[in-house]
Amino acid sequence: MKNVDYKEILFEVKDDTAWITINRPEVLNAFREQTLDELIHAVKSTREDSSLVAAVITGAGDRAFSSGGDFHAMMKLNRANALHWNDRMLGLAMAIRGVPIPVIAMVHGHCMGGGHELALWCDLVISADDGVFGQTGARVGACPTVGATQYIPRLIGDRLAKEMIFLCRTFPAEEAVRIGLINRVVPKAELRKETEEWCKKIKGYSGQTLRATKKSLNFESDELYASWQQGMELLAEIWGSEESLEGMNAFLEKRSPDFHKFRLKRKEQVDKYLDDLANDRNKAVREK
């Protein structure tokens, strides 16, 4: 494999495993477009070395696997440019799901929003005991339609999925294991060692069998591609709206967002529409 000078991630191959680390601990490993480009390249590059047995994705520092999308980048999105972000998210998901080796999310700390969707795209998830999993879109004015709405109901059931998304409920690692959201939780000091044991175990198994069975296991969920496309179009309408910017600004300013004012504004518009309808003001008026 060729050495690449990545700027936002770390990449190394050790004991026939590719280790990919989001290296933005100063923002809790939130990712921007450049980060996504490098992650896509790193994941796809594992195809070049057929001796690799697995890939591990994790986050640098002590506080987070990934807190999701970087708001400083996401606040620049709107209906016109949304595809540039959305296609990168889909591209990374398809890269992870498409490589012929198992991809493991090695989680510690916060695994939230788009960071949790990143973990959902992976084949296996192992977490330190300080791991916390959640979807925060409703709190910050974003829309978790790039994996969360498709996969979470299949993992933990429709009711819990809606609670996680509508109420922004978070799950500590121990609970996440119990409900089937992740595979295993271990003491934080043992996280790397346990993940290495997984990779060592995979190394003893048939590579061609793993490749074939990964494709087979993903068959049904691959058919959700149309749902992803529809979800990204919905997301494109969210980006750049006053409501989404209120959520992101509030988060950055460490204050509670005022989303209700948008409901009241919509109520005013609907009330006027219904009043016009009731009073027959929805007809053409011809000038005399």
Number of C-alpha atoms within 10 A of each C-alpha: 10 7 7 12 10 15 12 18 22 21 21 12 13 10 13 17 21 23 20 22 22 26 24 20 17 10 16 24 29 26 27 18 17 15 22 20 16 22 27 20 16 24 23 16 16 21 15 10 12 12 13 21 25 23 23 22 24 22 29 20 17 12 19 27 34 32 26 24 23 19 20 14 14 20 16 12 21 17 15 11 13 20 17 11 20 20 13 19 23 20 17 22 20 16 19 24 20 19 19 23 24 23 26 23 26 24 31 28 24 25 30 26 26 28 25 25 26 23 28 22 23 19 17 17 22 24 31 23 20 18 25 23 29 23 29 24 21 17 20 22 23 22 25 21 21 25 23 24 19 19 19 20 16 14 15 17 14 13 9 15 22 15 13 21 22 14 14 18 15 19 18 19 25 18 15 21 17 12 14 14 22 23 15 18 24 19 13 18 10 13 19 17 12 20 19 16 12 15 23 16 11 16 17 9 11 10 19 11 11 16 15 12 13 18 16 12 11 13 11 9 12 16 10 14 15 10 16 20 16 14 19 23 16 14 20 21 14 20 23 19 15 12 21 23 22 19 23 22 19 17 16 11 10 9 10 13 20 12 17 10 11 13 12 11 11 12 12 11 12 12 12 12 14 13 13 13 12 10 9 9 12 12 8 6 7 5 4 3
